[in-house]
Amino acid sequence: MQTQSIKNIIVTENLGKSVTTSDGILYILSSIDLIIKSGESIAIIGESGSGKSTLISLLAGLDTPSSGAIIVNEKQISAMSEDGRATLRNELIGFVFQSFQLLQGLTALENVMLPLELCGNKNAKQLATALLNRVGLAHRLTHTPQKLSGGEQQRVALARAFVTKPAILFADEPTGNLDSKTGAHIIDLLFELNHENKTTLILVTHDPSLAARCQRIIKLDSGRIVT
């Protein structure tokens, strides 16, 4: 019996990013060749300024490269318009940020419902409630972000990221603003949800213990992959 091969969800070819400064051209990323399989968990590590956040911004279609190609789900997003990339992000991609990025005027439930409502999902409230229950926030549905602790806000952000069941989840220092105990709980939830949804997980971290939980580690140094 033949086994079905796991497809490549993200491929980059000779990817580069540079900007022009008063001192000349600054090369942020150079010659990045990557193949990421569907369902993989990847940690991107490196010193501050090594290009980690720039790389995931490019992979997510939030920024455009100066050279090379980015192919996401067999579509070359580096050749797309901003509208095209926005459509692809809505269909495939979720985000978890260090700073949570919750809308302060909305409750926890409304924050999680929002991406579903933008997609026209009529079961937004039911699905958002179920996922907030899953992350242990059934008692905080009507609270706005300023009434939630940092750990609770990040759990809302996790629920919002996973509620549309994205094929790819990007997490940029997801525990950077949390104490170690709360951060460990958030990471457990992140990997549980990742496993349950078979999501491709790509995270940026300075935490070696978090990186070690991923299937593969990519290290950047001065804008180049060194491992």
C-alpha positions in Angstrom: 0.0 0.0 0.0 1.3 3.4 -0.9 1.5 6.1 1.7 0.4 9.7 0.8 3.4 12.1 1.0 3.1 15.1 3.2 3.0 18.2 1.1 5.2 21.2 1.4 3.1 24.0 2.9 5.8 26.7 2.6 8.8 26.9 0.3 11.2 29.8 -0.1 13.8 30.1 -2.9 16.8 32.4 -2.5 14.7 34.7 -0.4 16.2 38.1 0.5 15.1 41.3 2.2 17.1 44.5 2.1 16.4 48.2 2.7 18.2 51.3 1.6 19.6 53.5 4.4 21.7 56.6 4.4 24.8 54.4 4.7 23.8 52.2 1.8 22.0 48.9 1.4 21.2 47.0 4.6 20.7 43.3 4.0 18.3 41.9 6.6 17.9 38.4 5.1 20.0 36.7 2.4 19.7 33.5 0.4 17.0 31.9 2.6 16.0 28.4 1.2 13.4 26.7 3.2 11.0 23.8 2.9 8.3 23.4 5.6 6.0 20.4 5.6 2.3 20.5 6.4 1.8 19.8 10.1 5.5 20.5 11.1 6.4 22.5 14.2 9.4 24.8 13.5 11.3 27.1 15.9 13.2 30.1 14.5 16.0 31.2 16.8 18.8 33.6 16.7 20.2 36.8 18.4 18.2 40.0 18.3 18.6 41.6 14.9 19.3 38.2 13.1 16.1 38.6 11.0 13.7 36.2 12.8 10.7 38.5 12.8 11.3 39.8 9.3 11.4 36.1 8.1 8.0 35.3 9.6 6.5 38.6 8.3 7.6 37.5 4.8 6.3 33.9 5.2 3.0 35.2 6.4 2.6 37.7 3.5 2.7 40.7 5.8 5.8 42.0 4.0 7.3 41.6 0.5 10.8 40.3 -0.3 13.5 42.2 -2.2 14.5 39.0 -4.0 13.5 35.4 -4.4 10.2 33.6 -4.1 7.8 32.5 -1.3 5.3 29.8 -2.1 2.6 29.1 0.4 0.2 26.2 -0.2 1.4 26.0 -3.8 0.7 29.7 -4.4 3.6 32.2 -5.0 2.6 34.9 -2.6 5.7 37.0 -3.4 4.0 37.7 -6.8 0.6 38.6 -5.3 -1.0 41.9 -4.7 -1.6 43.1 -1.1 -5.3 42.1 -1.5 -4.3 38.7 -2.7 -2.0 38.1 0.2 -4.7 39.4 2.6 -7.2 36.8 1.2 -4.7 34.0 1.6 -4.0 35.1 5.2 -7.7 35.0 6.0 -8.0 31.5 4.5 -4.9 29.8 5.8 -3.0 31.8 8.6 -3.4 32.5 12.3 -1.2 34.7 14.5 -0.2 34.8 18.2 1.8 37.9 19.2 3.9 38.7 22.2 1.8 41.8 22.8 -1.5 39.8 22.5 -3.0 42.4 19.9 -6.5 42.1 21.3 -9.1 44.8 20.6 -9.5 46.7 23.9 -13.2 47.6 23.3 -14.3 44.1 22.7 -14.9 41.3 25.3 -12.9 38.1 25.2 -15.8 36.4 23.4 -16.1 39.2 20.9 -12.4 39.1 20.2 -12.5 35.4 19.4 -15.7 35.7 17.4 -14.3 38.5 15.2 -12.3 36.5 12.6 -15.3 34.1 12.2 -17.7 37.0 11.7 -15.3 38.4 9.1 -15.6 35.1 7.2 -19.4 35.2 7.5 -19.6 32.2 9.8 -23.1 32.1 11.4 -21.9 29.9 14.2 -19.3 32.4 15.4 -20.6 32.7 19.0 -21.0 29.0 19.5 -17.5 28.2 18.1 -15.8 31.0 20.0 -17.4 30.0 23.3 -16.4 26.4 22.9 -12.8 27.3 22.2 -12.6 29.8 25.2 -14.0 27.0 27.3 -11.2 24.8 25.9 -8.5 27.3 27.1 -10.1 27.6 30.5 -11.9 31.0 30.2 -15.5 30.0 30.4 -15.9 32.4 33.4 -14.2 35.4 31.5 -16.3 35.6 28.3 -17.7 39.0 29.0 -14.5 40.6 30.3 -12.5 43.1 28.2 -8.7 42.7 27.9 -7.9 45.4 30.5 -9.8 43.2 33.1 -7.8 40.1 32.2 -4.3 39.0 33.4 -1.5 38.7 30.9 -1.9 34.9 30.8 -5.6 35.2 30.3 -5.1 37.7 27.4 -2.7 35.3 25.8 -5.2 32.5 26.1 -7.8 34.7 24.4 -5.2 35.4 21.7 -4.6 31.6 21.3 -8.4 30.9 21.0 -8.7 33.7 18.4 -5.8 32.3 16.4 -7.1 28.7 16.4 -10.9 29.4 16.0 -10.7 29.5 12.2 -8.6 26.3 12.2 -5.8 27.8 10.2 -3.4 25.6 8.2 -0.5 27.6 9.5 0.0 29.4 12.8 2.8 32.0 13.4 3.7 32.8 16.9 6.2 35.6 17.6 7.7 35.3 21.2 4.3 34.1 22.5 5.5 33.9 26.1 7.7 37.0 26.1 5.4 39.1 28.3 4.5 36.3 30.7 6.1 34.9 33.9 7.6 31.4 33.6 4.7 29.5 35.1 2.1 31.2 33.0 4.3 30.9 30.0 4.7 27.2 30.4 0.9 26.8 30.6 0.4 28.8 27.4 3.0 26.7 25.6 1.3 23.5 26.7 -2.0 24.9 25.3 -0.3 26.0 22.1 1.1 22.5 21.4 -2.1 20.8 22.4 -4.1 22.9 20.0 -1.4 22.5 17.3 -1.6 18.7 17.6 -5.4 18.5 17.7 -5.8 20.7 14.6 -2.8 19.4 12.7 -1.7 23.0 12.2 1.8 23.9 10.9 3.4 25.8 13.7 6.2 28.3 13.1 7.4 30.2 16.1 10.1 32.7 17.0 11.6 32.3 20.4 14.7 33.1 22.5 13.7 30.2 24.9 15.7 27.1 24.2 13.3 24.9 26.1 10.4 26.1 23.9 12.5 25.6 20.8 13.4 22.1 21.9 9.7 21.1 21.8 9.5 21.7 18.1 10.3 19.1 15.5 12.9 21.3 13.9 15.0 24.3 14.8 16.1 26.9 12.3 18.9 29.3 13.5 19.5 32.6 11.9 22.7 34.6 12.1 23.1 38.0 10.4 20.2 37.2 8.1 21.3 33.8 7.0 20.4 30.2 8.0 23.3 28.7 9.9 21.5 25.4 11.1 
